[in-house]
Amino acid sequence: MNAGSLAALLAAKRDGLSLDAAALRRLMTADGADDAQLGAFAMAVALHGMSADECAALTAAMRDSGCVLDWNGVGLHGPCVDKHSTGGVGDLVSLVLAPALAACGAHVPMLSGRALGHSGGTLDKLESIPGYDVQPSTPRFQRVVAEVGCAIIGATGSLAPADRRLYGIRDRTATVDVLPLIVASILSKKLAVGLDALVLDVKCGNGALLADPQQSRRLAALLAETAATLGLRCAVRLSDMQQPLADCAGNALEIREALACLRGERPHSRAVELTLTLGADALQLAGLCSDASDARRRLQATLDDGRAAERFAAMVHALGGPADLLEQPDRHLPMAPIVRPLPATRSGYLAAIDVATLGRTVIDLGGGRRDHCQAIDHAVGLAGLPRLGQALQAGQPLAMIHARDEAGWQRAAARLGEALRLTDRPCEPPPLLCAAAAGATPAAVRSRLSGAALAGLPVALMLGVGAIR
């Protein structure tokens, strides 16, 4: 349907009709729909879905709602690459990957988001650091990327402003898990930054944004197709979220854990393993490495010799944070007044984790938002979480609960007792990487990627024609 009055456009989408590019641009402009109308649009998409072409048009409209960065003349000496995750619990990979890629010669202008639903948000974690500016001016953002190699910020008034508005509205209108809106949100920000290549991490499992594995695969496929349609080189991974990626969940706690990963102190961390996997994809897509083994070696070396940690520290300082965060994190990062273990009531093996409940436990402690106006307590959260398959003895800590008060600790303890299930028999944990959609990358996707070096890289299958919800 062609662009017309906003009420007519919303009525058309309400009735299940497709909107064309002009209509979607009309909705996404700064003087277009108000918050109530955007909420109605989001619900109509949730009910009726979008075709793949409509989703690509929405993504382009959101990208073009602000400026699209041009890196010519800024002083970059390497390609611009980025990574995005669909969110989970204990997912601190962005904090480690961006500086590691920068230390390997890439430039990483990363636009991240806040928490959605039970999943944590990279921006909320970074705001645990006093002084860190998650919304710098565009010239400052570009200067930090050029000088340091990476900068992790949020969407600003000039970069994908339509996404910034719609992002908050989705959290308030039960439309967080609508596939076309997820795709448009992720890719509009990335396209607005002017990337050369992008790696995407789509979570699977009960702690994922989409708990249904088939929905996760559909999301991966739609991301791949939309990126291809809009000319962005992209690789997509499916990774497990049936347990937290790190052994902690909470904003300042995850910053501390990211610092430990950056210093090479977590060699067996699932977060580090995923960092190396996604980073290897990014370096190959960007043409900085010819194969995955070489890329992983280079990335691991930046953790072992401290170069990635130095890049992170330089980024923090350049964006207003303390210069000595790496050396003195406890001087700057908040700590909860009550830190106490929750002991296991029986011996056994950890057989299942309700990861979404862990995320909601952090929210209940104050570490997330129930509504968009709520302030976050960056100090609270969970630490020392066990892994699936781990043997535990009665009395051994199931987790360390970091709480603001005794009532909060008690509520968190009750939730954790429900979220962690022990059995008498040993059990195998799931693999970090989930099986991808069956088959090879379709030629149609390859042909749209205009020369991307895709050999050996994971790219999800395209979706078939039809409405996508």
MOZIHU-V702616 format. One line per field, one symbol per residue. ss: DSSP state (a for helix, b for strand, c for the rest). phi: phi as a letter, one per 20 degrees, with the letter a starting at -180 (. if undefined). A space follows every 10 residues. Layout:
BEGIN
ss=???
phi=???
END
This chain:
BEGIN
ss=cccccaaaaa aaaacccccc aaaaaaaacc ccccaaaaaa aaaaaaaacb caaaaaaaaa aaaccccccc cccccccccb bbbbbccccc ccaaaaaaaa aaacccbbbb bbcccbccbc caaaaacccc cccccccaaa aaaaaaaacb bbbbcccccc aaaaaaaaaa aaccccccaa aaaaaaaaaa aaccccbbbb bbbbcccccc ccaaaaaaaa aaaaaaaaac ccbbbbbbbb ccccccccbc aaaaaaaaaa aaccccccca aaaaaaaaaa aaaaaccccc caaaaaaaaa aaaaccaaaa aaaaaaaacc ccccccccaa aacccccbbb bbbccccbbb bbbcaaaaaa aaaaaaaccc cccccccccc bbbccccccc bbccccbbbb bbbccaaaaa aaaaaaaaab bbbccccccc ccbccccccc ccaaaaaacc cccccccccc cccccccbc
phi=.ffbffffff fffgeneede fffffffeff defeffffff ffffffedmb ffffffffgf ffgefcedfd efneofdbfe cbcbdfnadm edggfefgff fffeoedcee edcefcleef cfffffffef nfeecfffff gfffffeeob bdcdfdfddl fffgffgffg fdclcfeegf ffffffffff ffenfebbdc deecofefgd ffgffffffg ffffffgfge ndfbccddcf cebgfdebbq fffffgffff ffemecfdff ffgfgfffff ffffgemebe bfffffffff ffffenffff fffffgffdo effdgfecff fdefcffdcb fdffeberdf ebceffffff fffffoebde bfeffdefee qccmffegnf ecdgnfffae edcebfffff ffffffgeed ddcedfbeff ffeeffgfne fffffgfeel nfedgneecf fffffqfdd
END
